[in-house]
Amino acid sequence: MELTKLGLYIERAERRNSELKYGFDDVRGISNAKEIQATKANISERSFVRFQIVEPNEFVFNRRTTRMGDKLGLGYNNIGTTFIVTEDYVVFRIKDETVLLPDYLNIFFRRPEFDRYARWDSWGSATEFFNWEEMCDVPIKIPPLEIQRKVVAVYNAMLANQRAYESGLEDLKLTCDAYVERLRREMTHTAIGEYIQQSDERNGRGITVESVRGLAVSKAMIDTKANMDGVSLKNYKVVPPKHIAYVPDTSRRGDKISLGFNGTDETYLVSSISTVFSTDSEQLLPEFLMLFFTRSEFDRYARFHSWGSAREAFSWDDMREVKIPIPDITVQQSIVNIYNAYLTRREINEKMKAQIKDICPILIKGSLEEASA
């Protein structure tokens, strides 16, 4: 089994959407995780005439490798429908599927080794590109078709299992959302001010930089993205377990409020500009309150009620005025239990995705070893 060039087995598929058969709802983007996704670009004023058509079993990639996290944005159309992508992308297909299976090539592309190769072989000055010529020069060993089929079967079985699990996960989320929506429609809304207490404890405990967290618009506490070299933590605010923190400034965060809940047993630190608070857990569970904070309606409410000139802020007084339905604590706990089950299953789902990603290089290596045996 010889090392050969990928270009011998692939060809470009250049079809423009000149007849406008496909429109706004058919536009897709690609991610550096090698996934087809809804486009994030503003296409409201774009003409789709020059957009490219991507048929099932075809590949599409973004030539630009800078600003992509050292990865190549690439997607494989195994979603069963035809879609269109911007003319800046490159679309290609396999010439002869009796020699190289597109599903096998998809596994090949999903290895971190391929991303490292693509980044190394990119060219340019301010912007670097991995062009069609470079794609054709990718070195590859192709095992017999029978071995390819075995590898694809293993990968697709794992993928089907993960997607079935993910489908059940969304059903659980919908159940929780429906319960909350029912409360929102049927119960009297009460201001949360009398159920929450602000906390202004500073870092006098000597908590280290490893405990510093950022607050995301996705309503999560995340590892800080700030450069903490030489930064004093004395004025950072302490976020004990079961506490919520948010950034009052809403003017530079995409019309969303950055907020997070410490649902762990650890104590964290957040920037001094953040507001930290807890709830009276005998009357309002913090997890139940977070269900309302994660809704898009709350982002719109917080943005509308933000005030200021150069910067607009959602103050503590504004937070106290937020109104939600507050049912009996046992009802709250029942809803929270459903939501916690959802979070647990979501975490398992993410681990399953990581396992599928990690197995790609193992599958390719195994197929080559079997072919050489």
Secondary structure, 3 states (H helix, E strand, C coil): CCCEEHHHCEEECCCECCCCCCCHHHEEEECCCCCEEECCCCCCCCCCCCCEEECCCCEEECCECCCCCCCCCEEECCCCCCEEECCCCEEEEECCCCCCCHHHHHHHHCCHHHHHHHHHCCEECCCEECCHHHHHCCEECCCCHHHHHHHHHHHHHHHHHHHHHHHHHHHHHHHHHHHHHHHHHHCCEEEHHHHEEEECCECCCCCCHHHEEEECCCCCEEECCCCCCCCCCCCCEEECCCCEEECCECCCCCCCCCEEECCCCCCEEECCCCEEEEECCCCCCHHHHHHHHCCHHHHHHHHHCCEECCCEECCHHHHHCCEEECCCHHHHHHHHHHHHHHHHHHHHHHHHHHHHHHHHHHHHHHHHHHHHC
